[in-house]
Amino acid sequence: MKFFYLASNPNNQGEFKIHERECEHIPDLHDREYLGPFNNGSEAMRKAMDLNPKASTCEICCGQTVQTVFVRKK
C-alpha cells in the first residue's frame, strides 16, 4: 500500500495532481489533502475525482503502470 495526496492548488494547466507520499514533486504539507492508502495511482484517482473533477495523476510517481501476470504451474 502507498499513501496518496491531492494537491490543493492547480498547476499551470488547471489540474490538481495526485502524488504518492514519497514523490519528489509532492506539494508542501499545507498545500495538499490526504486521500488515503491505495495500491496505485488509479485507485487514488477514483477517490480524488469525488473531491475534485480536475484531479489528475502525477506522471513521475503515478505514471508507471504495473501489470501482474499469473503463471499456472503444470
Backbone as CSV, one residue per row, in Angstrom:
resi,resn,N_x,N_y,N_z,CA_x,CA_y,CA_z,C_x,C_y,C_z
1,MET,0.836,-1.186,0.000,0.000,0.000,0.000,0.878,1.246,0.000
2,LYS,0.426,2.217,-0.728,1.103,3.509,-0.769,0.115,4.568,-0.304
3,PHE,0.634,5.681,0.177,-0.202,6.761,0.678,-0.228,7.897,-0.336
4,PHE,-1.434,8.359,-0.691,-1.601,9.344,-1.750,-2.218,10.637,-1.238
5,TYR,-1.849,11.734,-1.917,-2.306,13.075,-1.566,-2.757,13.798,-2.821
6,LEU,-3.693,14.724,-2.644,-4.191,15.554,-3.736,-3.736,16.985,-3.503
7,ALA,-3.118,17.582,-4.505,-2.670,18.975,-4.403,-3.870,19.895,-4.216
8,SER,-3.723,20.873,-3.331,-4.798,21.844,-3.068,-4.818,22.966,-4.093
9,ASN,-3.689,23.177,-4.753,-3.560,24.250,-5.741,-3.340,23.645,-7.125
10,PRO,-3.954,24.221,-8.149,-3.788,23.681,-9.506,-2.416,24.012,-10.085
11,ASN,-2.005,23.193,-11.065,-0.782,23.504,-11.804,-1.122,24.504,-12.916
12,ASN,-0.187,24.779,-13.803,-0.401,25.759,-14.877,-1.520,25.368,-15.852
13,GLN,-1.825,24.074,-15.915,-2.889,23.593,-16.801,-4.239,23.495,-16.074
14,GLY,-4.286,23.905,-14.812,-5.530,23.867,-14.050,-5.846,22.515,-13.438
15,GLU,-4.872,21.603,-13.433,-5.070,20.266,-12.878,-4.576,20.210,-11.436
16,PHE,-5.245,19.399,-10.634,-4.854,19.168,-9.252,-4.213,17.786,-9.216
17,LYS,-2.917,17.733,-9.045,-2.166,16.490,-9.177,-2.258,15.597,-7.940
18,ILE,-2.317,14.313,-8.199,-2.290,13.282,-7.168,-0.853,12.792,-7.065
19,HIS,-0.333,12.740,-5.833,1.051,12.312,-5.607,1.118,11.231,-4.546
20,GLU,2.082,10.345,-4.708,2.433,9.386,-3.674,3.254,10.124,-2.613
21,ARG,3.186,9.676,-1.382,3.869,10.352,-0.272,5.359,10.570,-0.532
22,GLU,6.016,9.657,-1.216,7.463,9.735,-1.441,7.842,10.501,-2.715
23,CYS,6.885,11.046,-3.431,7.163,11.746,-4.691,7.991,13.006,-4.453
24,GLU,8.947,13.235,-5.316,9.793,14.430,-5.208,9.042,15.709,-5.563
25,HIS,7.875,15.589,-6.188,7.091,16.758,-6.601,5.858,17.007,-5.725
26,ILE,5.747,16.297,-4.618,4.582,16.460,-3.747,4.573,17.871,-3.156
27,PRO,3.415,18.513,-3.106,3.340,19.870,-2.532,3.651,19.863,-1.033
28,ASP,3.905,21.041,-0.504,4.150,21.194,0.926,2.955,20.688,1.720
29,LEU,3.188,20.415,2.978,2.180,19.845,3.870,0.865,20.622,3.872
30,HIS,0.936,21.946,3.818,-0.273,22.775,3.875,-0.944,22.954,2.512
31,ASP,-0.323,22.420,1.470,-0.852,22.576,0.115,-1.319,21.260,-0.495
32,ARG,-1.711,20.320,0.375,-2.180,19.024,-0.114,-3.211,18.449,0.840
33,GLU,-4.016,17.515,0.305,-5.057,16.849,1.082,-4.815,15.345,1.024
34,TYR,-4.894,14.707,2.156,-4.665,13.263,2.240,-5.834,12.509,1.609
35,LEU,-5.528,11.604,0.686,-6.553,10.782,0.046,-6.707,9.437,0.738
36,GLY,-5.594,8.861,1.184,-5.640,7.569,1.855,-4.665,6.582,1.258
37,PRO,-4.688,5.346,1.773,-3.808,4.295,1.251,-4.471,3.579,0.068
38,PHE,-3.700,3.403,-0.991,-4.195,2.716,-2.188,-3.062,1.884,-2.772
39,ASN,-3.408,0.938,-3.610,-2.403,0.103,-4.265,-1.676,0.837,-5.380
40,ASN,-2.367,1.802,-6.022,-1.750,2.516,-7.140,-2.473,3.846,-7.375
41,GLY,-1.930,4.626,-8.292,-2.489,5.932,-8.604,-3.884,5.876,-9.200
42,SER,-4.213,4.815,-9.903,-5.551,4.681,-10.494,-6.617,4.558,-9.419
43,GLU,-6.317,3.821,-8.367,-7.265,3.696,-7.260,-7.424,5.034,-6.543
44,ALA,-6.315,5.738,-6.335,-6.360,7.052,-5.688,-7.161,8.037,-6.540
45,MET,-7.074,7.896,-7.854,-7.789,8.786,-8.771,-9.300,8.684,-8.583
46,ARG,-9.806,7.487,-8.336,-11.247,7.319,-8.133,-11.746,8.155,-6.958
47,LYS,-10.999,8.151,-5.868,-11.403,8.955,-4.709,-11.211,10.438,-4.998
48,ALA,-10.102,10.794,-5.628,-9.804,12.196,-5.913,-10.866,12.824,-6.810
49,MET,-11.416,12.079,-7.739,-12.432,12.610,-8.646,-13.701,13.007,-7.896
50,ASP,-13.977,12.343,-6.780,-15.121,12.729,-5.945,-14.868,14.077,-5.279
51,LEU,-13.608,14.358,-4.964,-13.242,15.607,-4.297,-13.025,16.747,-5.276
52,ASN,-12.457,16.421,-6.440,-12.135,17.453,-7.416,-12.121,16.844,-8.816
53,PRO,-13.069,17.197,-9.672,-13.131,16.612,-11.008,-11.952,16.987,-11.917
54,LYS,-11.132,17.932,-11.494,-9.953,18.309,-12.288,-8.684,17.634,-11.769
55,ALA,-8.852,16.556,-11.006,-7.706,15.808,-10.489,-7.058,15.005,-11.611
56,SER,-5.746,14.859,-11.522,-5.004,14.006,-12.454,-3.782,13.462,-11.734
57,THR,-3.273,12.352,-12.208,-2.137,11.716,-11.543,-0.810,12.328,-11.978
58,CYS,0.130,12.341,-11.054,1.487,12.815,-11.330,2.163,11.817,-12.266
59,GLU,2.793,12.324,-13.301,3.471,11.457,-14.259,4.708,10.806,-13.656
60,ILE,5.291,11.430,-12.644,6.517,10.914,-12.037,6.217,9.729,-11.112
61,CYS,5.320,9.911,-10.152,5.095,8.858,-9.155,3.924,7.930,-9.493
62,CYS,3.027,8.349,-10.344,1.856,7.519,-10.671,1.854,7.076,-12.122
63,GLY,2.858,7.448,-12.874,2.877,7.183,-14.305,3.207,5.767,-14.688
64,GLN,3.823,5.030,-13.779,4.186,3.662,-14.103,2.998,2.747,-13.872
65,THR,2.688,1.962,-14.875,1.603,1.001,-14.767,2.207,-0.363,-14.494
66,VAL,1.736,-0.991,-13.446,2.230,-2.318,-13.093,1.156,-3.325,-13.438
67,GLN,1.548,-4.343,-14.153,0.605,-5.385,-14.527,1.084,-6.683,-13.899
68,THR,0.222,-7.328,-13.157,0.557,-8.595,-12.533,0.206,-9.710,-13.486
69,VAL,1.124,-10.634,-13.628,0.906,-11.768,-14.512,0.992,-13.036,-13.665
70,PHE,-0.034,-13.844,-13.742,-0.053,-15.107,-13.021,0.266,-16.228,-14.002
71,VAL,1.126,-17.112,-13.564,1.504,-18.247,-14.392,1.000,-19.510,-13.714
72,ARG,0.296,-20.326,-14.460,-0.214,-21.582,-13.919,0.881,-22.626,-14.012
73,LYS,1.201,-23.226,-12.870,2.194,-24.302,-12.856,1.549,-25.601,-13.284
74,LYS,2.288,-26.385,-14.028,1.762,-27.677,-14.511,2.161,-28.788,-13.585
